[in-house]
Amino acid sequence: MQPTPVLLKYKLHHLFFWMLLLGLWFMLRYDDYATPAKAFTVTLIKVVDLALMVYITNYLLIPKLLYKKKYWLFGILFIVMIVTSSVLKMNILGRVTNNPLLLNLGENLKDRIYDNIIPHFFLVIAGAAIKLMFDQIKLQKKMAEMAKEKAEAELNFLKSQINPHFLFNSLNSVYFLIDKANPEARQALHKFSDMLRYQLYEANGEKIPIEKEISYLEDYVDLQKLRKDENYTVQFNCQPEVQGFYIEPLLLMPFVENAFKHISHEQGGNNYVNLDLSRRNGVFEFCVENSKEPGLNAAEHGGIGLNNVKRRLQLLYPGSHELEIKDESNRFVINLKIKI
């Protein structure tokens, strides 16, 4: 896979920084050594050693420990890394420069600490500070985007909202006009009324109980079943463990709508939609699979709904979700995992 221009620019940016540092360090210290070649070798070892510590700190210790509030473990491993790296660097430099004093760590211990460990400590801390600053800027940008999108969504909702009391009164009137001998029509209208009530009144908060979201999905699936005949199979499997946590409202619906939108229509064929909801080891897994017409690109024809839900997942669950989409010749599968 060819690297994207953004990724290439990112790598060149880092490479340029370390090459610049190498050049400046060499220019300032090359008079301290017998030959320019030895001065360059020593400088290269020091820069590589510093770069390794910076990247280990910024891309391993900070994300895996500091951001997860494992402060003691972060501090201990950080100090161990600094000391270990300093000892290894002095050993390598001692062999390269034929300096036995650097190989004897017990001699001039204070000088060793002052000349190696303390500078390492502050230089790596400086690199970590830059990493934290950029991460904070990215976080603030994401929060601003979320606030803007939420405000736009609320505004669009208010613009599209009709008088709910008038709407429910009208639905109740239609309900009583339906003959009692037609229970399926009455039940369908009742489910539609429940779905509308959920969208108007309960889906306005930031998060809702997963039980309500499942009930909403079940009503939608039941309504879709009324439109299908014996050529279609619809299964809704929800494990009992899927309860007791909260989720963003209407997050799962675009996936289900997309499945029914692109289901295959073969006479006497295997036309199906399967929904599976499970919970394992603190991870909520939502899987939707549907048959589709051969040659149809369901992901490309998913429209605004799928794109919007992908964006919502990036903003609402950064680093804590996995979305896998499989668009095969005769089936379309979406597998979503969210850490709860």
QUIZI-V59190 format. One line per field, one symbol per residue. ss: DSSP state (@ for helix, = for strand, . for the rest). burial: + if it has 9 or more other ideal C-beta (glycine too) atoms within 8 Angstrom, else -. A space follows every 10 residues. Layout:
ss->???
burial->???
This chain:
ss->....@@@@@@ @@@@@@@@@@ @@@@@@@@@@ @@...@@@@@ @@@@@@@@@@ @@@@@@@@@@ @@@@@@.... @@@@@@@@@@ @@@@@@@@@@ @@@@@@...@ @@@.....@@ @@@@@@@@@@ @@@@@@@@@@ @@@@@@@@@@ @@@@@@@@@@ @@@@@@@@@@ ...@@@@@@@ @@@@@@@... ..@@@@@@@@ @@@@@@@@@@ @@.....==@ @@@@@@@@@@ @@@@@@@... .=======.. .....==... ..@@@@@@@@ @......... ========== ..======== =........@ @@@@@@@@@@ @@@@@@.... =======... =========.
burial->-------+-- +------+-- ++--++--++ --+----+++ +++++++-++ ++++++++-+ ++--++---- ---+--++-- +++-++++++ ++++-++--- -++------- -++--+++-+ +-++--++-- ++-------- -+--++--+- ---+--+--- ---+--++-- ++-++--+-- -----+-+++ ++++++++++ -++----+-+ -+++++++++ ++++---+-- ++-+---+-- -+----++++ ++++++++++ -+++------ +++++++++- --++++++++ ++-----++- -+--++++++ +++-+++--- +-+-++---- +++++++++-
